[in-house]
Amino acid sequence: MIGDQMKNRNWVCVLVVSLFAFVRPATAQEIVHALTGTVSTIDPSNKTITVFQDSGSASTFKVMTSAKTRISFDEEVSKASTPAKEFEKQGSYAILFYYGMDQNRTAVAVKGLGEGPFSSTKGQVTDWDGHSHTLVVTSQDGAKHTFKVGEETVAETYSGAVDGSDFRVEKGDRVRVVSSGKGGNRTALFVRLM
């Protein structure tokens, strides 16, 4: 009887060791988020980018240099952006894509937004038409602002940065929209759920 128990334990040990040999350890993916601001400093020697954010504060990000880091980054947004280690347009207004929290944030890519003027609107979503890709936001002063949401739009959602075509919002959601254009023909370049 003791011999049978030993055989069973040996088989269990062999089975467990075999399973571990074929199972690769799972590594977490970093979720890529986005923010807007002016690229104030690019420091290639220290591999950092400093951005003066729309919120009014300056933040410095390490530049992602290793392709080994597993990231979850929207494919369309990635294609329309420049890898952070290749971005050279200091002084440009841009969307910075990053992962990490607080002091450990790493810049993945940057999307320069070109020439302005740009405007920033905060308010509540009063209408969203996913078929015509039209977003209406009512600001605190009661004014209604209409934006076109398209392929050039980047949306910062609770699950990371996504292409404008994947953007979903509900009436009543609070958002901040960075846009270009004038009057009723404004294009949303960046939308952030607040």
C-alpha positions as CSV (number, residue, x, y, z in Angstrom):
1,M,0.0,0.0,0.0
2,I,2.8,2.4,0.8
3,G,4.5,1.5,-2.4
4,D,1.3,2.4,-4.4
5,Q,1.2,5.8,-2.6
6,M,4.8,6.5,-3.5
7,K,4.1,5.6,-7.2
8,N,1.1,8.0,-7.2
9,R,3.2,10.8,-5.6
10,N,5.9,10.2,-8.2
11,W,3.4,10.4,-11.0
12,V,1.9,13.6,-9.6
13,C,5.4,15.2,-9.3
14,V,6.2,14.2,-12.9
15,L,2.9,15.7,-14.1
16,V,3.4,19.0,-12.2
17,V,7.0,19.3,-13.5
18,S,5.8,18.6,-17.1
19,L,3.1,21.2,-16.9
20,F,5.6,23.9,-15.6
21,A,7.9,23.1,-18.5
22,F,5.3,23.9,-21.1
23,V,3.6,26.9,-19.4
24,R,5.2,30.2,-20.1
25,P,4.9,32.7,-17.3
26,A,2.3,35.3,-18.0
27,T,3.5,38.9,-18.0
28,A,1.2,41.8,-17.6
29,Q,0.5,44.2,-20.4
30,E,0.9,47.9,-19.8
31,I,-2.2,49.9,-20.8
32,V,-1.3,52.9,-23.0
33,H,-3.1,56.2,-22.0
34,A,-3.0,59.6,-23.5
35,L,-2.7,63.3,-22.5
36,T,-2.3,66.6,-24.4
37,G,0.2,69.4,-23.9
38,T,3.2,71.1,-25.3
39,V,6.5,69.2,-25.7
40,S,8.8,71.5,-23.8
41,T,12.0,69.5,-23.6
42,I,13.4,66.4,-25.4
43,D,16.5,65.1,-23.6
44,P,18.1,62.3,-25.7
45,S,21.0,61.8,-23.3
46,N,18.7,61.1,-20.3
47,K,16.0,59.5,-22.6
48,T,13.2,61.8,-21.3
49,I,10.5,64.0,-22.7
50,T,9.0,66.8,-20.6
51,V,5.4,67.9,-21.5
52,F,3.7,71.1,-20.2
53,Q,0.3,69.5,-19.8
54,D,-3.0,71.3,-20.5
55,S,-3.7,70.9,-16.8
56,G,-1.0,73.5,-16.1
57,S,1.7,71.2,-14.8
58,A,5.0,70.0,-16.3
59,S,5.6,66.2,-16.3
60,T,8.7,64.3,-17.3
61,F,8.4,60.9,-18.9
62,K,11.0,58.2,-19.5
63,V,11.2,57.3,-23.1
64,M,10.4,53.7,-24.0
65,T,13.5,52.2,-25.5
66,S,12.9,48.4,-25.1
67,A,10.6,46.5,-27.4
68,K,10.4,43.8,-24.7
69,T,7.8,45.7,-22.7
70,R,4.4,44.3,-23.5
71,I,1.9,47.1,-24.1
72,S,-1.7,47.3,-25.0
73,F,-1.8,50.1,-27.6
74,D,-4.6,50.7,-30.1
75,E,-3.3,49.7,-33.5
76,E,-4.7,52.6,-35.5
77,V,-3.5,55.2,-32.9
78,S,-0.1,53.6,-32.9
79,K,0.2,53.8,-36.8
80,A,-0.7,57.5,-36.7
81,S,1.9,58.3,-34.0
82,T,5.7,58.6,-33.9
83,P,7.6,56.4,-31.4
84,A,8.7,58.6,-28.5
85,K,12.4,57.8,-29.1
86,E,12.1,59.2,-32.6
87,F,10.0,62.3,-31.9
88,E,12.1,65.5,-32.4
89,K,9.6,68.4,-32.6
90,Q,10.3,70.2,-29.3
91,G,7.7,73.0,-28.8
92,S,4.9,71.3,-30.6
93,Y,1.4,70.8,-29.2
94,A,0.8,67.1,-29.2
95,I,-0.8,64.0,-27.7
96,L,1.6,62.0,-25.7
97,F,0.9,58.2,-25.2
98,Y,2.3,56.7,-22.1
99,Y,2.0,53.9,-19.5
100,G,2.7,53.8,-15.8
101,M,1.6,55.9,-12.8
102,D,2.9,59.1,-11.2
103,Q,6.7,59.2,-11.2
104,N,7.1,56.0,-13.2
105,R,5.4,57.1,-16.4
106,T,7.0,56.0,-19.7
107,A,6.4,57.7,-23.1
108,V,5.5,55.2,-25.8
109,A,4.7,57.5,-28.7
110,V,3.8,61.1,-29.6
111,K,1.3,62.5,-32.1
112,G,2.0,66.1,-33.1
113,L,-1.2,68.0,-33.8
114,G,0.2,70.5,-36.2
115,E,-0.6,74.1,-36.4
116,G,-3.5,75.6,-34.3
117,P,-5.4,77.3,-33.3
118,F,-6.7,74.7,-30.8
119,S,-9.5,75.0,-28.3
120,S,-10.3,73.1,-25.2
121,T,-13.9,72.6,-24.1
122,K,-15.1,70.9,-20.8
123,G,-18.6,70.0,-20.3
124,Q,-21.4,67.4,-20.3
125,V,-22.3,65.2,-23.3
126,T,-25.8,66.2,-24.4
127,D,-25.8,64.3,-27.7
128,W,-23.7,61.6,-29.3
129,D,-24.6,60.3,-32.8
130,G,-22.3,57.3,-33.5
131,H,-23.6,57.0,-37.1
132,S,-22.7,60.6,-38.1
133,H,-19.8,60.7,-35.6
134,T,-21.1,63.9,-34.1
135,L,-20.6,64.9,-30.4
136,V,-22.4,67.7,-28.7
137,V,-21.0,69.0,-25.4
138,T,-22.7,71.6,-23.2
139,S,-20.2,73.7,-21.3
140,Q,-20.7,75.2,-17.8
141,D,-22.0,78.5,-19.3
142,G,-24.8,76.6,-21.1
143,A,-23.3,76.9,-24.6
144,K,-23.5,73.9,-26.9
145,H,-20.4,72.9,-28.8
146,T,-20.6,70.4,-31.7
147,F,-17.6,68.3,-32.8
148,K,-16.9,65.9,-35.5
149,V,-15.3,62.7,-34.3
150,G,-13.2,60.9,-36.9
151,E,-10.2,58.8,-37.6
152,E,-7.9,61.6,-36.5
153,T,-9.6,61.7,-33.1
154,V,-7.9,60.0,-30.1
155,A,-10.1,59.2,-27.1
156,E,-8.7,58.6,-23.6
157,T,-11.1,56.2,-22.0
158,Y,-11.0,54.3,-18.7
159,S,-9.4,51.4,-20.5
160,G,-6.7,53.4,-22.4
161,A,-6.3,55.5,-25.5
162,V,-8.5,54.4,-28.5
163,D,-9.1,55.5,-32.1
164,G,-12.1,57.8,-32.6
165,S,-13.9,55.1,-34.5
166,D,-13.9,53.0,-31.3
167,F,-15.0,55.9,-29.1
168,R,-18.2,55.4,-27.1
169,V,-19.8,57.9,-24.8
170,E,-23.2,58.3,-23.1
171,K,-25.4,61.4,-22.6
172,G,-24.4,62.9,-19.3
173,D,-20.8,61.9,-19.4
174,R,-18.3,64.6,-18.5
175,V,-15.6,65.2,-21.1
176,R,-12.8,67.5,-22.1
177,V,-12.4,68.0,-25.9
178,V,-9.4,69.5,-27.7
179,S,-10.4,70.6,-31.1
180,S,-9.3,72.5,-34.2
181,G,-11.4,74.4,-36.7
182,K,-13.9,77.2,-36.3
183,G,-17.6,77.6,-35.8
184,G,-19.7,74.5,-36.3
185,N,-17.0,72.7,-38.2
186,R,-14.8,71.8,-35.3
187,T,-12.9,68.5,-35.3
188,A,-12.3,66.7,-32.1
189,L,-8.6,65.8,-32.0
190,F,-8.6,64.5,-28.4
191,V,-11.5,63.5,-26.1
192,R,-11.0,62.6,-22.5
193,L,-13.6,61.1,-20.2
194,M,-13.5,62.9,-16.9
